[in-house]
Amino acid sequence: MTECSFCGTDYKTGVGFTFYKKDGKALHYCSNKCLRNAQLKRKPANLKWTKAGGK
């Protein structure tokens, strides 16, 4: 199981997106929703549907 870099949920390997930065670090996203929010530089702590934002 892989953990989403944005929302923190676990998802199956083979699902979602993997984004590789120039320094070689891999960022894993469970859905297009998480990928887009990360690209827009939104903070997970400000969103209720993420583990960091939810209570």
mmJSON file of the N, C-alpha and C atoms, coordinates in Angstrom:
{"data_MODEL":{"atom_site":{
"group_PDB":["ATOM","ATOM","ATOM","ATOM","ATOM","ATOM","ATOM","ATOM","ATOM","ATOM","ATOM","ATOM","ATOM","ATOM","ATOM","ATOM","ATOM","ATOM","ATOM","ATOM","ATOM","ATOM","ATOM","ATOM","ATOM","ATOM","ATOM","ATOM","ATOM","ATOM","ATOM","ATOM","ATOM","ATOM","ATOM","ATOM","ATOM","ATOM","ATOM","ATOM","ATOM","ATOM","ATOM","ATOM","ATOM","ATOM","ATOM","ATOM","ATOM","ATOM","ATOM","ATOM","ATOM","ATOM","ATOM","ATOM","ATOM","ATOM","ATOM","ATOM","ATOM","ATOM","ATOM","ATOM","ATOM","ATOM","ATOM","ATOM","ATOM","ATOM","ATOM","ATOM","ATOM","ATOM","ATOM","ATOM","ATOM","ATOM","ATOM","ATOM","ATOM","ATOM","ATOM","ATOM","ATOM","ATOM","ATOM","ATOM","ATOM","ATOM","ATOM","ATOM","ATOM","ATOM","ATOM","ATOM","ATOM","ATOM","ATOM","ATOM","ATOM","ATOM","ATOM","ATOM","ATOM","ATOM","ATOM","ATOM","ATOM","ATOM","ATOM","ATOM","ATOM","ATOM","ATOM","ATOM","ATOM","ATOM","ATOM","ATOM","ATOM","ATOM","ATOM","ATOM","ATOM","ATOM","ATOM","ATOM","ATOM","ATOM","ATOM","ATOM","ATOM","ATOM","ATOM","ATOM","ATOM","ATOM","ATOM","ATOM","ATOM","ATOM","ATOM","ATOM","ATOM","ATOM","ATOM","ATOM","ATOM","ATOM","ATOM","ATOM","ATOM","ATOM","ATOM","ATOM","ATOM","ATOM","ATOM","ATOM","ATOM","ATOM","ATOM","ATOM","ATOM"],
"id":[1,2,3,4,5,6,7,8,9,10,11,12,13,14,15,16,17,18,19,20,21,22,23,24,25,26,27,28,29,30,31,32,33,34,35,36,37,38,39,40,41,42,43,44,45,46,47,48,49,50,51,52,53,54,55,56,57,58,59,60,61,62,63,64,65,66,67,68,69,70,71,72,73,74,75,76,77,78,79,80,81,82,83,84,85,86,87,88,89,90,91,92,93,94,95,96,97,98,99,100,101,102,103,104,105,106,107,108,109,110,111,112,113,114,115,116,117,118,119,120,121,122,123,124,125,126,127,128,129,130,131,132,133,134,135,136,137,138,139,140,141,142,143,144,145,146,147,148,149,150,151,152,153,154,155,156,157,158,159,160,161,162,163,164,165],
"type_symbol":["N","C","C","N","C","C","N","C","C","N","C","C","N","C","C","N","C","C","N","C","C","N","C","C","N","C","C","N","C","C","N","C","C","N","C","C","N","C","C","N","C","C","N","C","C","N","C","C","N","C","C","N","C","C","N","C","C","N","C","C","N","C","C","N","C","C","N","C","C","N","C","C","N","C","C","N","C","C","N","C","C","N","C","C","N","C","C","N","C","C","N","C","C","N","C","C","N","C","C","N","C","C","N","C","C","N","C","C","N","C","C","N","C","C","N","C","C","N","C","C","N","C","C","N","C","C","N","C","C","N","C","C","N","C","C","N","C","C","N","C","C","N","C","C","N","C","C","N","C","C","N","C","C","N","C","C","N","C","C","N","C","C","N","C","C"],
"label_atom_id":["N","CA","C","N","CA","C","N","CA","C","N","CA","C","N","CA","C","N","CA","C","N","CA","C","N","CA","C","N","CA","C","N","CA","C","N","CA","C","N","CA","C","N","CA","C","N","CA","C","N","CA","C","N","CA","C","N","CA","C","N","CA","C","N","CA","C","N","CA","C","N","CA","C","N","CA","C","N","CA","C","N","CA","C","N","CA","C","N","CA","C","N","CA","C","N","CA","C","N","CA","C","N","CA","C","N","CA","C","N","CA","C","N","CA","C","N","CA","C","N","CA","C","N","CA","C","N","CA","C","N","CA","C","N","CA","C","N","CA","C","N","CA","C","N","CA","C","N","CA","C","N","CA","C","N","CA","C","N","CA","C","N","CA","C","N","CA","C","N","CA","C","N","CA","C","N","CA","C","N","CA","C","N","CA","C","N","CA","C","N","CA","C"],
"label_alt_id":[null,null,null,null,null,null,null,null,null,null,null,null,null,null,null,null,null,null,null,null,null,null,null,null,null,null,null,null,null,null,null,null,null,null,null,null,null,null,null,null,null,null,null,null,null,null,null,null,null,null,null,null,null,null,null,null,null,null,null,null,null,null,null,null,null,null,null,null,null,null,null,null,null,null,null,null,null,null,null,null,null,null,null,null,null,null,null,null,null,null,null,null,null,null,null,null,null,null,null,null,null,null,null,null,null,null,null,null,null,null,null,null,null,null,null,null,null,null,null,null,null,null,null,null,null,null,null,null,null,null,null,null,null,null,null,null,null,null,null,null,null,null,null,null,null,null,null,null,null,null,null,null,null,null,null,null,null,null,null,null,null,null,null,null,null],
"label_comp_id":["MET","MET","MET","THR","THR","THR","GLU","GLU","GLU","CYS","CYS","CYS","SER","SER","SER","PHE","PHE","PHE","CYS","CYS","CYS","GLY","GLY","GLY","THR","THR","THR","ASP","ASP","ASP","TYR","TYR","TYR","LYS","LYS","LYS","THR","THR","THR","GLY","GLY","GLY","VAL","VAL","VAL","GLY","GLY","GLY","PHE","PHE","PHE","THR","THR","THR","PHE","PHE","PHE","TYR","TYR","TYR","LYS","LYS","LYS","LYS","LYS","LYS","ASP","ASP","ASP","GLY","GLY","GLY","LYS","LYS","LYS","ALA","ALA","ALA","LEU","LEU","LEU","HIS","HIS","HIS","TYR","TYR","TYR","CYS","CYS","CYS","SER","SER","SER","ASN","ASN","ASN","LYS","LYS","LYS","CYS","CYS","CYS","LEU","LEU","LEU","ARG","ARG","ARG","ASN","ASN","ASN","ALA","ALA","ALA","GLN","GLN","GLN","LEU","LEU","LEU","LYS","LYS","LYS","ARG","ARG","ARG","LYS","LYS","LYS","PRO","PRO","PRO","ALA","ALA","ALA","ASN","ASN","ASN","LEU","LEU","LEU","LYS","LYS","LYS","TRP","TRP","TRP","THR","THR","THR","LYS","LYS","LYS","ALA","ALA","ALA","GLY","GLY","GLY","GLY","GLY","GLY","LYS","LYS","LYS"],
"label_asym_id":["A","A","A","A","A","A","A","A","A","A","A","A","A","A","A","A","A","A","A","A","A","A","A","A","A","A","A","A","A","A","A","A","A","A","A","A","A","A","A","A","A","A","A","A","A","A","A","A","A","A","A","A","A","A","A","A","A","A","A","A","A","A","A","A","A","A","A","A","A","A","A","A","A","A","A","A","A","A","A","A","A","A","A","A","A","A","A","A","A","A","A","A","A","A","A","A","A","A","A","A","A","A","A","A","A","A","A","A","A","A","A","A","A","A","A","A","A","A","A","A","A","A","A","A","A","A","A","A","A","A","A","A","A","A","A","A","A","A","A","A","A","A","A","A","A","A","A","A","A","A","A","A","A","A","A","A","A","A","A","A","A","A","A","A","A"],
"label_entity_id":["1","1","1","1","1","1","1","1","1","1","1","1","1","1","1","1","1","1","1","1","1","1","1","1","1","1","1","1","1","1","1","1","1","1","1","1","1","1","1","1","1","1","1","1","1","1","1","1","1","1","1","1","1","1","1","1","1","1","1","1","1","1","1","1","1","1","1","1","1","1","1","1","1","1","1","1","1","1","1","1","1","1","1","1","1","1","1","1","1","1","1","1","1","1","1","1","1","1","1","1","1","1","1","1","1","1","1","1","1","1","1","1","1","1","1","1","1","1","1","1","1","1","1","1","1","1","1","1","1","1","1","1","1","1","1","1","1","1","1","1","1","1","1","1","1","1","1","1","1","1","1","1","1","1","1","1","1","1","1","1","1","1","1","1","1"],
"label_seq_id":[1,1,1,2,2,2,3,3,3,4,4,4,5,5,5,6,6,6,7,7,7,8,8,8,9,9,9,10,10,10,11,11,11,12,12,12,13,13,13,14,14,14,15,15,15,16,16,16,17,17,17,18,18,18,19,19,19,20,20,20,21,21,21,22,22,22,23,23,23,24,24,24,25,25,25,26,26,26,27,27,27,28,28,28,29,29,29,30,30,30,31,31,31,32,32,32,33,33,33,34,34,34,35,35,35,36,36,36,37,37,37,38,38,38,39,39,39,40,40,40,41,41,41,42,42,42,43,43,43,44,44,44,45,45,45,46,46,46,47,47,47,48,48,48,49,49,49,50,50,50,51,51,51,52,52,52,53,53,53,54,54,54,55,55,55],
"pdbx_PDB_ins_code":[null,null,null,null,null,null,null,null,null,null,null,null,null,null,null,null,null,null,null,null,null,null,null,null,null,null,null,null,null,null,null,null,null,null,null,null,null,null,null,null,null,null,null,null,null,null,null,null,null,null,null,null,null,null,null,null,null,null,null,null,null,null,null,null,null,null,null,null,null,null,null,null,null,null,null,null,null,null,null,null,null,null,null,null,null,null,null,null,null,null,null,null,null,null,null,null,null,null,null,null,null,null,null,null,null,null,null,null,null,null,null,null,null,null,null,null,null,null,null,null,null,null,null,null,null,null,null,null,null,null,null,null,null,null,null,null,null,null,null,null,null,null,null,null,null,null,null,null,null,null,null,null,null,null,null,null,null,null,null,null,null,null,null,null,null],
"Cartn_x":[0.845,0.0,0.893,0.458,1.192,0.395,1.081,0.416,0.473,-0.643,-0.734,0.092,0.889,1.734,0.926,-0.292,-1.094,-2.108,-2.988,-4.065,-3.728,-2.753,-2.321,-3.055,-3.968,-4.693,-3.861,-4.111,-3.44,-4.244,-3.55,-4.211,-3.364,-3.978,-3.298,-2.25,-1.182,-0.144,-0.718,-0.405,-0.934,-2.092,-2.539,-3.632,-3.054,-3.548,-3.103,-1.93,-1.223,-0.152,1.128,2.26,3.558,4.249,4.629,5.286,6.719,7.674,9.082,9.64,10.244,10.852,12.246,12.844,14.168,15.246,15.054,16.051,15.91,14.92,14.749,13.714,13.146,12.141,10.823,10.167,8.893,7.755,6.748,5.547,4.396,3.655,2.568,1.234,0.319,-1.007,-2.051,-3.074,-4.098,-5.116,-5.282,-6.284,-5.862,-6.594,-6.35,-6.664,-7.595,-7.959,-6.751,-6.039,-4.855,-3.719,-3.531,-2.482,-2.711,-3.925,-4.235,-4.083,-4.539,-4.411,-2.953,-2.12,-0.689,-0.034,-0.425,0.132,-0.283,-1.449,-1.91,-1.313,-0.424,0.302,-0.627,-1.695,-2.602,-2.035,-2.347,-1.856,-2.895,-2.486,-3.43,-4.072,-3.397,-3.93,-5.148,-5.314,-6.443,-7.662,-7.56,-8.658,-9.227,-10.533,-11.185,-11.118,-11.03,-11.078,-9.739,-8.67,-7.364,-7.172,-6.222,-5.938,-5.381,-4.576,-3.983,-5.036,-6.053,-7.07,-8.247,-8.534,-9.636,-9.23,-10.217,-9.928,-9.782],
"Cartn_y":[-1.178,0.0,1.244,2.225,3.471,4.579,5.522,6.645,7.863,8.534,9.732,10.848,11.543,12.619,13.853,13.985,15.171,14.927,13.945,13.765,12.764,11.894,10.971,9.647,9.387,8.118,7.02,5.786,4.632,4.171,3.833,3.318,2.224,1.407,0.264,0.716,-0.033,0.223,-0.031,0.819,0.706,1.635,2.335,3.286,4.669,5.69,7.045,7.478,8.492,9.118,9.16,9.087,9.276,10.407,11.432,12.605,12.617,12.688,12.692,14.096,14.594,15.915,15.841,16.988,17.035,16.438,16.515,15.959,14.449,13.837,12.394,11.924,12.835,12.476,12.144,11.079,10.66,11.081,11.724,12.112,11.28,10.633,9.74,10.414,10.364,10.954,9.897,9.808,8.779,9.126,10.417,10.819,12.104,12.432,13.675,14.877,14.724,15.779,16.172,15.187,15.447,16.036,15.529,16.03,17.501,17.862,19.243,20.194,19.772,20.62,20.83,19.828,19.96,20.892,20.787,21.653,23.102,23.32,24.672,25.208,24.401,24.752,25.04,24.251,24.359,23.554,23.961,23.293,22.284,21.024,20.003,20.329,21.086,21.425,22.345,23.039,23.955,23.285,22.011,21.304,20.239,20.239,19.335,17.869,17.581,16.198,15.477,16.145,15.499,15.074,14.165,13.736,14.893,15.747,16.878,17.935,18.08,19.097,18.617,17.333,16.768,16.563,16.598,16.45,15.046],
"Cartn_z":[0.0,0.0,0.0,-0.747,-0.873,-0.208,0.41,1.064,0.158,0.028,-0.8,-0.153,-0.959,-0.465,-0.077,-0.578,-0.285,0.83,0.634,1.616,2.713,2.485,3.52,3.574,2.643,2.658,2.003,2.399,1.793,0.589,-0.49,-1.678,-2.292,-3.118,-3.726,-4.73,-4.827,-5.814,-7.207,-8.146,-9.497,-9.759,-8.725,-8.838,-8.545,-9.205,-8.916,-9.777,-9.31,-10.069,-9.252,-9.923,-9.283,-10.014,-9.275,-9.834,-9.339,-10.265,-9.912,-10.042,-8.965,-8.984,-9.594,-9.887,-10.505,-9.613,-8.301,-7.379,-7.193,-7.866,-7.808,-6.804,-6.038,-5.047,-5.741,-5.307,-5.884,-4.964,-5.551,-4.823,-5.369,-4.479,-4.864,-4.565,-5.536,-5.386,-5.692,-4.849,-5.004,-6.082,-6.387,-7.37,-8.064,-9.106,-9.828,-8.939,-8.024,-7.078,-6.219,-5.712,-4.883,-5.72,-6.916,-7.807,-8.128,-8.498,-8.857,-7.67,-6.496,-5.312,-4.936,-5.129,-4.857,-5.873,-7.138,-8.172,-7.977,-7.39,-7.084,-5.788,-5.178,-3.955,-2.776,-2.698,-1.556,-0.408,0.8,1.996,2.477,2.686,3.141,4.489,5.32,6.64,6.548,5.435,5.27,4.633,4.266,3.605,4.529,4.702,5.653,5.245,3.951,3.48,3.566,3.995,4.163,5.603,5.834,7.21,8.037,7.425,8.142,8.486,7.64,7.86,8.688,8.618,9.388,10.838,11.695,13.122,13.54],
"occupancy":[1.0,1.0,1.0,1.0,1.0,1.0,1.0,1.0,1.0,1.0,1.0,1.0,1.0,1.0,1.0,1.0,1.0,1.0,1.0,1.0,1.0,1.0,1.0,1.0,1.0,1.0,1.0,1.0,1.0,1.0,1.0,1.0,1.0,1.0,1.0,1.0,1.0,1.0,1.0,1.0,1.0,1.0,1.0,1.0,1.0,1.0,1.0,1.0,1.0,1.0,1.0,1.0,1.0,1.0,1.0,1.0,1.0,1.0,1.0,1.0,1.0,1.0,1.0,1.0,1.0,1.0,1.0,1.0,1.0,1.0,1.0,1.0,1.0,1.0,1.0,1.0,1.0,1.0,1.0,1.0,1.0,1.0,1.0,1.0,1.0,1.0,1.0,1.0,1.0,1.0,1.0,1.0,1.0,1.0,1.0,1.0,1.0,1.0,1.0,1.0,1.0,1.0,1.0,1.0,1.0,1.0,1.0,1.0,1.0,1.0,1.0,1.0,1.0,1.0,1.0,1.0,1.0,1.0,1.0,1.0,1.0,1.0,1.0,1.0,1.0,1.0,1.0,1.0,1.0,1.0,1.0,1.0,1.0,1.0,1.0,1.0,1.0,1.0,1.0,1.0,1.0,1.0,1.0,1.0,1.0,1.0,1.0,1.0,1.0,1.0,1.0,1.0,1.0,1.0,1.0,1.0,1.0,1.0,1.0,1.0,1.0,1.0,1.0,1.0,1.0],
"B_iso_or_equiv":[0.0,0.0,0.0,0.0,0.0,0.0,0.0,0.0,0.0,0.0,0.0,0.0,0.0,0.0,0.0,0.0,0.0,0.0,0.0,0.0,0.0,0.0,0.0,0.0,0.0,0.0,0.0,0.0,0.0,0.0,0.0,0.0,0.0,0.0,0.0,0.0,0.0,0.0,0.0,0.0,0.0,0.0,0.0,0.0,0.0,0.0,0.0,0.0,0.0,0.0,0.0,0.0,0.0,0.0,0.0,0.0,0.0,0.0,0.0,0.0,0.0,0.0,0.0,0.0,0.0,0.0,0.0,0.0,0.0,0.0,0.0,0.0,0.0,0.0,0.0,0.0,0.0,0.0,0.0,0.0,0.0,0.0,0.0,0.0,0.0,0.0,0.0,0.0,0.0,0.0,0.0,0.0,0.0,0.0,0.0,0.0,0.0,0.0,0.0,0.0,0.0,0.0,0.0,0.0,0.0,0.0,0.0,0.0,0.0,0.0,0.0,0.0,0.0,0.0,0.0,0.0,0.0,0.0,0.0,0.0,0.0,0.0,0.0,0.0,0.0,0.0,0.0,0.0,0.0,0.0,0.0,0.0,0.0,0.0,0.0,0.0,0.0,0.0,0.0,0.0,0.0,0.0,0.0,0.0,0.0,0.0,0.0,0.0,0.0,0.0,0.0,0.0,0.0,0.0,0.0,0.0,0.0,0.0,0.0,0.0,0.0,0.0,0.0,0.0,0.0],
"pdbx_formal_charge":[null,null,null,null,null,null,null,null,null,null,null,null,null,null,null,null,null,null,null,null,null,null,null,null,null,null,null,null,null,null,null,null,null,null,null,null,null,null,null,null,null,null,null,null,null,null,null,null,null,null,null,null,null,null,null,null,null,null,null,null,null,null,null,null,null,null,null,null,null,null,null,null,null,null,null,null,null,null,null,null,null,null,null,null,null,null,null,null,null,null,null,null,null,null,null,null,null,null,null,null,null,null,null,null,null,null,null,null,null,null,null,null,null,null,null,null,null,null,null,null,null,null,null,null,null,null,null,null,null,null,null,null,null,null,null,null,null,null,null,null,null,null,null,null,null,null,null,null,null,null,null,null,null,null,null,null,null,null,null,null,null,null,null,null,null],
"auth_seq_id":[1,1,1,2,2,2,3,3,3,4,4,4,5,5,5,6,6,6,7,7,7,8,8,8,9,9,9,10,10,10,11,11,11,12,12,12,13,13,13,14,14,14,15,15,15,16,16,16,17,17,17,18,18,18,19,19,19,20,20,20,21,21,21,22,22,22,23,23,23,24,24,24,25,25,25,26,26,26,27,27,27,28,28,28,29,29,29,30,30,30,31,31,31,32,32,32,33,33,33,34,34,34,35,35,35,36,36,36,37,37,37,38,38,38,39,39,39,40,40,40,41,41,41,42,42,42,43,43,43,44,44,44,45,45,45,46,46,46,47,47,47,48,48,48,49,49,49,50,50,50,51,51,51,52,52,52,53,53,53,54,54,54,55,55,55],
"auth_comp_id":["MET","MET","MET","THR","THR","THR","GLU","GLU","GLU","CYS","CYS","CYS","SER","SER","SER","PHE","PHE","PHE","CYS","CYS","CYS","GLY","GLY","GLY","THR","THR","THR","ASP","ASP","ASP","TYR","TYR","TYR","LYS","LYS","LYS","THR","THR","THR","GLY","GLY","GLY","VAL","VAL","VAL","GLY","GLY","GLY","PHE","PHE","PHE","THR","THR","THR","PHE","PHE","PHE","TYR","TYR","TYR","LYS","LYS","LYS","LYS","LYS","LYS","ASP","ASP","ASP","GLY","GLY","GLY","LYS","LYS","LYS","ALA","ALA","ALA","LEU","LEU","LEU","HIS","HIS","HIS","TYR","TYR","TYR","CYS","CYS","CYS","SER","SER","SER","ASN","ASN","ASN","LYS","LYS","LYS","CYS","CYS","CYS","LEU","LEU","LEU","ARG","ARG","ARG","ASN","ASN","ASN","ALA","ALA","ALA","GLN","GLN","GLN","LEU","LEU","LEU","LYS","LYS","LYS","ARG","ARG","ARG","LYS","LYS","LYS","PRO","PRO","PRO","ALA","ALA","ALA","ASN","ASN","ASN","LEU","LEU","LEU","LYS","LYS","LYS","TRP","TRP","TRP","THR","THR","THR","LYS","LYS","LYS","ALA","ALA","ALA","GLY","GLY","GLY","GLY","GLY","GLY","LYS","LYS","LYS"],
"auth_asym_id":["A","A","A","A","A","A","A","A","A","A","A","A","A","A","A","A","A","A","A","A","A","A","A","A","A","A","A","A","A","A","A","A","A","A","A","A","A","A","A","A","A","A","A","A","A","A","A","A","A","A","A","A","A","A","A","A","A","A","A","A","A","A","A","A","A","A","A","A","A","A","A","A","A","A","A","A","A","A","A","A","A","A","A","A","A","A","A","A","A","A","A","A","A","A","A","A","A","A","A","A","A","A","A","A","A","A","A","A","A","A","A","A","A","A","A","A","A","A","A","A","A","A","A","A","A","A","A","A","A","A","A","A","A","A","A","A","A","A","A","A","A","A","A","A","A","A","A","A","A","A","A","A","A","A","A","A","A","A","A","A","A","A","A","A","A"],
"auth_atom_id":["N","CA","C","N","CA","C","N","CA","C","N","CA","C","N","CA","C","N","CA","C","N","CA","C","N","CA","C","N","CA","C","N","CA","C","N","CA","C","N","CA","C","N","CA","C","N","CA","C","N","CA","C","N","CA","C","N","CA","C","N","CA","C","N","CA","C","N","CA","C","N","CA","C","N","CA","C","N","CA","C","N","CA","C","N","CA","C","N","CA","C","N","CA","C","N","CA","C","N","CA","C","N","CA","C","N","CA","C","N","CA","C","N","CA","C","N","CA","C","N","CA","C","N","CA","C","N","CA","C","N","CA","C","N","CA","C","N","CA","C","N","CA","C","N","CA","C","N","CA","C","N","CA","C","N","CA","C","N","CA","C","N","CA","C","N","CA","C","N","CA","C","N","CA","C","N","CA","C","N","CA","C","N","CA","C","N","CA","C","N","CA","C"],
"pdbx_PDB_model_num":[1,1,1,1,1,1,1,1,1,1,1,1,1,1,1,1,1,1,1,1,1,1,1,1,1,1,1,1,1,1,1,1,1,1,1,1,1,1,1,1,1,1,1,1,1,1,1,1,1,1,1,1,1,1,1,1,1,1,1,1,1,1,1,1,1,1,1,1,1,1,1,1,1,1,1,1,1,1,1,1,1,1,1,1,1,1,1,1,1,1,1,1,1,1,1,1,1,1,1,1,1,1,1,1,1,1,1,1,1,1,1,1,1,1,1,1,1,1,1,1,1,1,1,1,1,1,1,1,1,1,1,1,1,1,1,1,1,1,1,1,1,1,1,1,1,1,1,1,1,1,1,1,1,1,1,1,1,1,1,1,1,1,1,1,1]
}}}
